[in-house]
Amino acid sequence: MIKSIKNIAKLNRQLILLLSGILIYSLSAFAAITPYIVETKTLYFGNVVFIPGSCSMAYNTQVISNLTSSNICTSSTGTTGTYQIFANPNKQVQIQIKSHGDTGNGIIYVPNGELVSDFESALVIADTTKTINSGASGIIDITIGGRLTINSMLASSTPYSELFEIEFTEL
């Protein structure tokens, strides 16, 4: 009979340790994080002919449309860029997606798209700051398409990987 009492005492001690571990974990869940961004899918306009012209990709359907008579985008669909911002829950986050201007090679990219949290959504307008609530999860999904313009002939054997910026600040 004494042996069974010792086992109960051990079980109670383990339960107390488990409960204190849960309490410490739940307190750490409320600690503020430094917001960060992750790319989940790379923006891709499909095959592009390097001649002057322009095309656009719809952020919601991934459908590509040529905007000029020279069909620079040969694919009918592309891949929208998707990103996730991880912020503190229920915080206002300012987000700006900047255009890529012609840096000398004749390539211009103007993004458009949508920001979505579990609280609200907002449309992306290039170079315009949007403020969105991060919601209960703290996660803001970004989906972008946009307009690609080539202003001059480019070397067909050269890969081009143009950069654009996503800036965000938690308020």
N, CA and C of each residue as an Amber inpcrd file, in Angstrom:
protein
   513
   0.8120000  -1.1870000   0.0000000   0.0000000   0.0000000   0.0000000
   0.8580000   1.2540000   0.0000000   1.9650000   1.2470000   0.6740000
   2.8670000   2.4030000   0.6880000   3.3960000   2.6540000  -0.7210000
   3.6810000   1.6060000  -1.4560000   4.2020000   1.7390000  -2.8130000
   3.2210000   2.5160000  -3.7020000   1.9490000   2.2410000  -3.6090000
   0.9760000   2.9530000  -4.4440000   0.8770000   4.4260000  -4.0680000
   1.0860000   4.7870000  -2.8290000   1.0670000   6.1970000  -2.4230000
   2.2550000   6.9280000  -3.0350000   3.4270000   6.3020000  -3.0790000
   4.6020000   6.9200000  -3.6970000   4.3560000   7.1650000  -5.1860000
   3.7360000   6.2470000  -5.8560000   3.4510000   6.4200000  -7.2780000
   2.4980000   7.5900000  -7.5120000   1.5460000   7.7500000  -6.6500000
   0.6210000   8.8780000  -6.7660000   1.3590000  10.1880000  -6.5550000
   2.2860000  10.2290000  -5.5930000   3.0670000  11.4360000  -5.3490000
   3.9060000  11.7840000  -6.5670000   4.4990000  10.7970000  -7.2190000
   5.2670000  11.0480000  -8.4340000   4.3610000  11.6060000  -9.5260000
   3.2180000  11.0190000  -9.6900000   2.2790000  11.4610000 -10.7120000
   1.8630000  12.9060000 -10.4610000   1.5900000  13.2470000  -9.2130000
   1.2210000  14.6280000  -8.8930000   2.3600000  15.5850000  -9.2160000
   3.5860000  15.2030000  -8.9230000   4.7330000  16.0530000  -9.1980000
   4.8740000  16.2600000 -10.7110000   4.7130000  15.2210000 -11.4770000
   4.8190000  15.3340000 -12.9230000   3.7090000  16.2200000 -13.4840000
   2.5390000  16.0950000 -12.9190000   1.4270000  16.9270000 -13.3530000
   1.7060000  18.3970000 -13.0550000   2.2600000  18.6750000 -11.9000000
   2.6030000  20.0600000 -11.5520000   3.6570000  20.5970000 -12.5070000
   4.6740000  19.7900000 -12.8370000   5.6950000  20.2240000 -13.7910000
   5.0910000  20.4680000 -15.1650000   4.1960000  19.6020000 -15.5820000
   3.5340000  19.7630000 -16.8660000   2.7140000  21.0440000 -16.8930000
   1.9560000  21.2910000 -15.8310000   1.1490000  22.5060000 -15.7710000
   2.0130000  23.7530000 -15.7420000   3.1300000  23.7220000 -15.0170000
   3.9960000  24.8990000 -15.0000000   4.6490000  25.0940000 -16.3660000
   4.9440000  24.0030000 -17.0790000   5.4850000  24.1150000 -18.4410000
   4.4740000  24.7440000 -19.3780000   3.2200000  24.3850000 -19.2610000
   2.1650000  24.9900000 -20.0810000   2.0220000  26.4650000 -19.7550000
   2.0900000  26.8140000 -18.4790000   1.9970000  28.2150000 -18.0770000
   3.1480000  29.0310000 -18.6470000   4.3660000  28.5120000 -18.5630000
   5.5240000  29.2290000 -19.1250000   5.3680000  29.3650000 -20.6280000
   4.9320000  28.3010000 -21.3270000   4.7360000  28.3650000 -22.7720000
   3.6810000  29.4010000 -23.1360000   2.5750000  29.4370000 -22.4320000
   1.5190000  30.3870000 -22.7750000   1.9550000  31.8150000 -22.4940000
   2.7850000  32.0360000 -21.4760000   3.3030000  33.3860000 -21.2500000
   4.2560000  33.7960000 -22.3690000   5.0640000  32.8410000 -22.8850000
   5.9800000  33.1790000 -23.9700000   5.2190000  33.4220000 -25.2680000
   4.0370000  32.8430000 -25.4060000   3.2370000  33.0670000 -26.6120000
   2.7760000  34.5170000 -26.6940000   2.7170000  35.1980000 -25.5630000
   2.2990000  36.5910000 -25.5550000   3.4750000  37.5480000 -25.7200000
   4.6860000  37.0460000 -25.7840000   5.8580000  37.8990000 -25.9580000
   5.8650000  38.4580000 -27.3810000   6.2560000  39.6990000 -27.5170000
   6.2720000  40.3540000 -28.8290000   7.3410000  39.7260000 -29.7170000
   7.0510000  39.6440000 -31.0050000   8.0310000  39.1560000 -31.9720000
   8.4860000  40.3210000 -32.8390000   9.6160000  40.1530000 -33.4760000
  10.0640000  41.1080000 -34.4750000   9.4420000  40.6620000 -35.7910000
   8.6130000  41.4970000 -36.4110000   7.9550000  41.0990000 -37.6570000
   8.9650000  40.7150000 -38.7430000   8.5940000  39.7280000 -39.5590000
   9.4520000  39.2860000 -40.6580000   8.5850000  38.8340000 -41.8230000
   9.2250000  38.6800000 -42.9950000   8.5070000  38.2970000 -44.2140000
   9.1450000  37.0520000 -44.8110000   8.3030000  36.2080000 -45.4280000
   8.7600000  34.9850000 -46.0760000   8.1400000  34.9250000 -47.4740000
   8.9550000  34.6280000 -48.4800000   8.4250000  34.3960000 -49.8310000
   7.9530000  32.9550000 -49.8970000   6.6930000  32.7490000 -50.2920000
   6.1740000  31.3940000 -50.3990000   6.0590000  30.9280000 -51.8520000
   6.0110000  31.8840000 -52.7950000   5.9900000  31.5510000 -54.2200000
   6.6080000  32.7170000 -54.9890000   7.5040000  32.4210000 -55.9160000
   8.2070000  33.4470000 -56.6700000   7.3600000  33.9610000 -57.8320000
   7.3340000  35.2700000 -57.9940000   6.6300000  35.9110000 -59.1010000
   7.2870000  35.5090000 -60.4180000   6.4680000  35.0460000 -61.3930000
   7.0130000  34.5630000 -62.6630000   6.0240000  34.8560000 -63.7880000
   6.4790000  35.6020000 -64.7740000   5.6370000  35.9670000 -65.9190000
   5.7000000  34.9410000 -67.0490000   6.2640000  33.7940000 -66.8180000
   6.3840000  32.7850000 -67.8680000   7.4920000  33.1640000 -68.8350000
   7.4410000  32.6110000 -70.0330000   8.4440000  32.9280000 -71.0450000
   8.2170000  34.3310000 -71.5800000   9.3070000  35.1040000 -71.6540000
   9.2290000  36.4890000 -72.0970000  10.1700000  36.6800000 -73.2760000
   9.6750000  37.3290000 -74.3300000  10.4960000  37.7000000 -75.4770000
  11.0870000  39.0640000 -75.1740000  12.3890000  39.2150000 -75.3230000
  13.0800000  40.4360000 -74.9010000  13.0620000  41.5170000 -75.9740000
  11.8690000  41.9600000 -76.3360000  11.6780000  43.0680000 -77.2710000
  10.7960000  44.1100000 -76.5950000  10.7720000  45.3250000 -77.0800000
   9.9150000  46.3380000 -76.4460000   8.4410000  45.9340000 -76.4710000
   7.7870000  46.1030000 -75.3370000   6.3710000  45.7690000 -75.2020000
   5.9760000  45.7030000 -73.7450000   4.7270000  45.2820000 -73.5120000
   4.2220000  45.2510000 -72.1460000   3.1660000  44.1590000 -72.0020000
   3.1400000  43.5510000 -70.8190000   2.1010000  42.5690000 -70.5030000
   1.7570000  42.7020000 -69.0240000   0.6230000  42.1220000 -68.6470000
   0.2220000  42.1650000 -67.2360000  -0.2460000  40.7810000 -66.8040000
  -0.1360000  40.5500000 -65.4910000  -0.6360000  39.3100000 -64.9180000
  -1.6070000  39.6680000 -63.7960000  -2.8170000  39.1180000 -63.8710000
  -3.8250000  39.3450000 -62.8350000  -3.4170000  38.5920000 -61.5750000
  -3.4060000  39.2870000 -60.4390000  -2.9800000  38.6570000 -59.1790000
  -3.9660000  37.5860000 -58.7110000  -5.2210000  37.6930000 -59.0940000
  -6.2310000  36.7580000 -58.5820000  -6.4580000  35.5430000 -59.4800000
  -6.0620000  35.6290000 -60.7740000  -6.2720000  34.5010000 -61.6830000
  -4.9790000  33.9780000 -62.3090000  -3.9070000  34.7410000 -62.2170000
  -2.6120000  34.4230000 -62.8110000  -2.6440000  34.4450000 -64.3380000
  -3.7110000  35.0010000 -64.9190000  -3.8330000  35.1060000 -66.3730000
  -2.9640000  36.2560000 -66.8580000  -2.1940000  35.9890000 -67.9230000
  -1.3110000  36.9940000 -68.5180000  -1.9580000  37.5340000 -69.7790000
  -1.9460000  38.8710000 -69.9070000  -2.4790000  39.5440000 -71.0930000
  -1.4000000  40.4640000 -71.6520000  -1.1870000  40.3820000 -72.9560000
  -0.2680000  41.3130000 -73.5910000  -0.9810000  42.6370000 -73.7840000
  -0.2920000  43.7250000 -73.4740000  -0.8930000  45.0520000 -73.5360000
  -0.4800000  45.8280000 -74.7760000   0.4800000  45.3090000 -75.5130000
   0.9530000  45.9680000 -76.7380000   0.8970000  44.9590000 -77.8820000
   1.0600000  45.4510000 -79.0940000   0.9820000  44.5610000 -80.2560000
   2.1330000  43.5620000 -80.2970000   3.2620000  43.9030000 -79.7010000
   4.3480000  42.9270000 -79.6150000   4.0950000  42.0560000 -78.3860000
   3.8640000  40.7940000 -78.6430000   3.4970000  39.8670000 -77.5680000
   4.7470000  39.4140000 -76.8220000   5.1440000  40.1810000 -75.8080000
   6.3770000  39.8480000 -75.0930000   6.1870000  38.6790000 -74.1300000
   4.9960000  38.4880000 -73.6220000   4.7160000  37.3490000 -72.7390000
   4.0750000  36.2590000 -73.5790000   4.7600000  35.1320000 -73.7060000
   4.2670000  34.0700000 -74.5820000   3.4090000  33.0460000 -73.8430000
   3.4090000  33.0880000 -72.5240000   2.5920000  32.1650000 -71.7370000
   1.2370000  32.8100000 -71.4490000   0.2000000  31.9980000 -71.3540000
  -1.1270000  32.5420000 -71.0470000  -1.3590000  32.6760000 -69.5470000
  -0.5760000  31.9470000 -68.7610000  -0.6470000  32.0820000 -67.3020000
   0.7620000  32.1320000 -66.7370000   0.8700000  32.7580000 -65.5830000
   2.1410000  32.8400000 -64.8790000   1.9570000  32.3620000 -63.4530000
   2.8420000  32.8160000 -62.6090000   2.7640000  32.4800000 -61.1930000
   2.8040000  33.7780000 -60.3970000   1.7490000  34.0380000 -59.6560000
   1.7530000  35.2360000 -58.8220000   2.7730000  35.0580000 -57.7060000
   3.3410000  36.1640000 -57.2750000   4.2440000  36.1250000 -56.1380000
   3.4240000  36.1020000 -54.8660000   3.7530000  35.2130000 -53.9540000
   3.0450000  35.1840000 -52.6750000   4.0540000  35.2800000 -51.5400000
   3.6750000  36.0390000 -50.5420000   4.5390000  36.3400000 -49.4100000
   3.6850000  36.3360000 -48.1510000   4.3090000  36.0970000 -47.0190000
   3.6070000  36.1770000 -45.7400000   4.4220000  37.0380000 -44.7930000
   3.7450000  38.0080000 -44.1980000   4.3450000  38.8020000 -43.1350000
   3.8540000  38.2230000 -41.8210000   4.7930000  37.9300000 -40.9320000
   4.4740000  37.4380000 -39.5950000   4.7130000  38.5940000 -38.6330000
   3.6260000  39.1120000 -38.0810000   3.6840000  40.2500000 -37.1650000
   3.0460000  39.8380000 -35.8450000   3.0320000  40.7480000 -34.9150000
   2.3330000  40.4990000 -33.6520000   0.8290000  40.5410000 -33.9110000
   0.0670000  39.7190000 -33.2220000  -1.3850000  39.6910000 -33.4260000
  -2.0480000  41.0450000 -33.1420000  -3.0620000  41.3340000 -33.9350000
  -3.9180000  42.5160000 -33.7710000  -3.1440000  43.8320000 -33.7620000
  -2.1370000  43.9170000 -34.6190000  -1.3570000  45.1470000 -34.7620000
  -1.5980000  45.7300000 -36.1470000  -1.5030000  47.0440000 -36.2490000
  -1.5740000  47.7080000 -37.5430000  -0.2010000  47.5920000 -38.2090000
  -0.1900000  47.1880000 -39.4590000   1.0560000  47.0300000 -40.2060000
   0.9490000  47.8600000 -41.4760000   1.9260000  48.7320000 -41.6920000
   1.9890000  49.5160000 -42.9250000   2.8330000  48.7410000 -43.9240000
   2.3040000  48.6030000 -45.1450000   2.9780000  47.8300000 -46.1800000
   3.0200000  48.6550000 -47.4530000   4.1920000  48.6700000 -48.0880000
   4.3330000  49.3300000 -49.3840000   5.1100000  48.4020000 -50.3090000
   4.5350000  48.1390000 -51.4950000   5.2160000  47.3370000 -52.4980000
   5.6520000  48.3000000 -53.5890000   6.9680000  48.4040000 -53.7510000
   7.5350000  49.4120000 -54.6410000   7.7170000  48.8690000 -56.0520000
   7.5160000  49.7560000 -57.0040000   7.7680000  49.4270000 -58.4070000
   9.2650000  49.2720000 -58.6310000   9.5950000  48.5550000 -59.6940000
  10.9820000  48.4830000 -60.1350000  11.0930000  49.3700000 -61.3680000
  11.8160000  50.4580000 -61.2470000  12.0040000  51.3610000 -62.3750000
  13.1270000  50.8850000 -63.2730000  13.2060000  51.4630000 -64.4360000
  14.2560000  51.1480000 -65.4030000  15.6040000  51.5790000 -64.8220000
  16.4460000  50.6090000 -64.5100000  17.7720000  50.9090000 -63.9490000
  18.8550000  50.8730000 -65.0180000  18.4600000  51.0300000 -66.2560000
  19.4200000  51.0570000 -67.3450000  19.2680000  49.9430000 -68.3530000
  18.5360000  48.9010000 -68.0240000  18.3770000  47.8010000 -68.9790000
  17.0090000  47.7980000 -69.6610000  16.1490000  48.7380000 -69.3280000
  14.8680000  48.8560000 -70.0140000  13.7320000  48.0510000 -69.4220000
  13.8950000  47.4660000 -68.2410000  12.8440000  46.6540000 -67.6330000
  12.1570000  47.4450000 -66.5260000  10.8150000  47.4810000 -66.5930000
  10.0060000  48.1550000 -65.5840000   8.9700000  47.1540000 -65.0790000
   8.7810000  47.1280000 -63.7620000   7.7540000  46.2730000 -63.1740000
   6.9210000  47.1060000 -62.2120000   5.5980000  47.0730000 -62.3930000
   4.6670000  47.7950000 -61.5280000   3.7160000  46.7560000 -60.9180000
   3.8390000  46.5150000 -59.6060000   3.0180000  45.4760000 -58.9650000
   1.5890000  45.9210000 -58.6810000   0.7090000  44.9460000 -58.6040000
  -0.6320000  45.1320000 -58.0380000  -0.9920000  43.8210000 -57.3460000
  -1.9780000  43.8510000 -56.4850000  -2.3280000  42.6210000 -55.7850000
  -3.2340000  42.8590000 -54.6110000  -3.0920000  41.9920000 -53.6090000
  -3.9850000  42.0380000 -52.4600000  -3.2370000  41.6450000 -51.1860000
  -3.6110000  42.3090000 -50.0880000  -3.1440000  41.9840000 -48.7460000
  -4.3260000  41.3720000 -48.0070000  -4.1110000  40.2570000 -47.3110000
  -5.2160000  39.5990000 -46.6010000  -4.7310000  39.1100000 -45.2370000
  -5.4640000  39.4900000 -44.1890000  -5.2460000  38.9190000 -42.8550000
  -6.5480000  38.2320000 -42.4620000  -6.5860000  37.6440000 -41.2850000
  -7.8420000  37.0290000 -40.8490000  -8.8210000  38.0760000 -40.3130000
  -8.4450000  39.3480000 -40.4420000  -9.3020000  40.4400000 -39.9740000
  -9.8400000  41.2890000 -41.1250000  -8.9900000  41.5450000 -42.1600000
  -9.4010000  42.4030000 -43.2700000  -8.5400000  42.1530000 -44.4970000
  -8.8930000  42.8260000 -45.5890000  -8.0940000  42.7540000 -46.8140000
  -7.9980000  44.1490000 -47.4240000  -6.9990000  44.3240000 -48.2920000
  -6.8050000  45.6090000 -48.9730000  -6.1170000  45.3480000 -50.3000000
  -6.4320000  46.1760000 -51.2940000  -5.7790000  46.0580000 -52.5950000
  -4.4140000  46.7210000 -52.5620000  -3.4780000  46.1450000 -53.2890000
  -2.1350000  46.7030000 -53.4190000  -2.1210000  47.6410000 -54.6050000
  -1.7110000  48.8580000 -54.3620000  -1.4590000  49.8330000 -55.4250000
   0.0220000  50.1600000 -55.3230000   0.7500000  49.9850000 -56.4140000
   2.1990000  50.1660000 -56.4070000   2.5920000  51.5020000 -55.7950000
   3.6340000  51.4550000 -54.9720000   4.2520000  52.6370000 -54.3670000
   3.3350000  53.3890000 -53.4060000   2.2470000  52.7800000 -52.9910000
   1.3150000  53.3910000 -52.0560000   1.3130000  52.5880000 -50.7610000
   1.4120000  53.2700000 -49.6410000   1.4100000  52.5970000 -48.3450000
  -0.0150000  52.2410000 -47.9510000  -0.2080000  50.9810000 -47.5860000
  -1.4890000  50.4930000 -47.0750000  -1.2910000  50.0700000 -45.6300000
  -2.2900000  50.3080000 -44.8080000  -2.2500000  49.8650000 -43.4190000
  -3.3230000  48.7990000 -43.2390000  -2.9160000  47.6650000 -42.6540000
  -3.8280000  46.5430000 -42.4680000  -3.6130000  45.9660000 -41.0730000
  -4.6930000  45.4970000 -40.4610000  -4.6120000  44.8660000 -39.1480000
  -4.1390000  43.4280000 -39.3360000  -3.1680000  43.0070000 -38.5420000
  -2.6050000  41.6580000 -38.6840000  -3.5460000  40.5640000 -38.1960000
  -4.6210000  40.9340000 -37.5240000  -5.6090000  39.9580000 -37.0820000
  -5.1130000  39.0980000 -35.9320000  -5.9380000  38.1490000 -35.5360000
  -5.6340000  37.2910000 -34.3870000  -4.4100000  36.4120000 -34.6290000
  -4.1750000  36.0170000 -35.8780000  -3.0370000  35.1410000 -36.1860000
  -1.7320000  35.9200000 -36.3080000  -1.8120000  37.2070000 -36.6380000
  -0.6050000  37.9940000 -36.8760000  -0.0220000  37.7820000 -38.2630000
  -0.7080000  37.0290000 -39.1150000  -0.1790000  36.7020000 -40.4440000
  -0.9190000  37.5010000 -41.5110000  -0.1470000  38.1470000 -42.3740000
  -0.7060000  38.8900000 -43.5010000  -0.1980000  38.2280000 -44.7740000
  -1.1280000  37.7520000 -45.6050000  -0.7800000  37.1430000 -46.8870000
  -0.7540000  38.2250000 -47.9580000   0.2660000  38.1910000 -48.7980000
   0.4070000  39.1340000 -49.9090000   0.4300000  38.3250000 -51.1980000
  -0.4040000  38.7080000 -52.1490000  -0.4140000  38.0850000 -53.4720000
  -0.2520000  39.1990000 -54.4910000   0.7510000  39.0630000 -55.3760000
   0.9630000  40.1260000 -56.3660000   1.1470000  39.5710000 -57.7750000
   0.6170000  40.3480000 -58.6980000   0.8430000  40.1910000 -60.1260000
   1.4280000  41.5120000 -60.5710000   0.8870000  42.0490000 -61.6640000
   1.3310000  43.3810000 -62.0660000   1.6120000  43.5020000 -63.5460000
   2.2890000  44.5970000 -63.8760000   2.5870000  44.9210000 -65.2830000
   4.0940000  44.9030000 -65.5110000   4.5150000  44.1960000 -66.5420000
   5.9080000  44.1120000 -66.9460000   6.0640000  44.8610000 -68.2610000
   7.0280000  45.7760000 -68.3140000   7.2870000  46.5420000 -69.5300000
   8.7630000  46.4380000 -69.8770000   9.0280000  46.1880000 -71.1490000
  10.4010000  46.2010000 -71.6570000  10.4920000  47.3540000 -72.6410000
  11.4050000  48.2890000 -72.3570000  11.5310000  49.5030000 -73.1750000
  12.5410000  49.3980000 -74.3000000  13.4430000  48.4220000 -74.2530000
  14.4780000  48.3110000 -75.2870000  14.8120000  46.8470000 -75.5200000
  15.4860000  46.5800000 -76.6290000  15.8930000  45.2050000 -76.9350000
  16.8560000  44.7190000 -75.8570000  16.6550000  43.4800000 -75.4060000
  17.5330000  42.8920000 -74.4040000  18.2180000  41.6650000 -74.9940000
  19.3750000  41.3270000 -74.4580000  20.0980000  40.1490000 -74.9230000
  19.3190000  38.8930000 -74.5530000  19.0230000  38.0620000 -75.5330000
  18.1860000  36.8830000 -75.2830000  18.9210000  35.8030000 -74.4930000
  20.2480000  35.8100000 -74.5130000  20.9940000  34.7680000 -73.8000000
  21.2850000  35.1540000 -72.3410000  20.8130000  36.3200000 -71.9220000
  21.0820000  36.7960000 -70.5610000  19.8640000  36.5860000 -69.6780000
  20.0450000  35.9530000 -68.5250000  18.9150000  35.8550000 -67.5860000
  18.7350000  37.1860000 -66.8520000  17.5010000  37.6050000 -66.6750000
  17.2130000  38.8420000 -65.9590000  16.4090000  38.5040000 -64.7140000
  16.8560000  38.9940000 -63.6110000  16.1860000  38.7680000 -62.3390000
  16.0710000  40.1310000 -61.6660000  15.0090000  40.8330000 -61.9790000
  14.8410000  42.1930000 -61.4750000  14.2260000  42.1680000 -60.0860000
  14.6870000  43.0440000 -59.2430000  14.2370000  43.0910000 -57.8600000
  13.2110000  44.1880000 -57.6470000  12.2940000  43.9530000 -56.7400000
  11.3820000  44.9730000 -56.2650000  11.3330000  44.8510000 -54.7550000
  10.8490000  45.8470000 -54.0860000  10.8930000  45.8630000 -52.6310000
   9.5060000  45.7970000 -52.0150000   9.4220000  45.0620000 -50.9310000
   8.2310000  45.0740000 -50.0780000   8.7050000  45.6230000 -48.7350000
   8.2000000  46.7840000 -48.3840000   8.5530000  47.3910000 -47.1050000
   7.3630000  47.2820000 -46.1690000   7.6330000  46.9930000 -44.8990000
   6.5450000  46.9040000 -43.9230000   7.0520000  47.3540000 -42.5610000
   6.1330000  47.9450000 -41.8150000   6.4270000  48.4200000 -40.4740000
   5.2270000  48.1470000 -39.5800000   5.4760000  47.5350000 -38.4530000
   4.4120000  47.3280000 -37.4850000   4.2940000  48.5890000 -36.6470000
   3.0670000  49.0960000 -36.5290000   2.8560000  50.3300000 -35.7610000
   2.5720000  50.0340000 -34.2950000
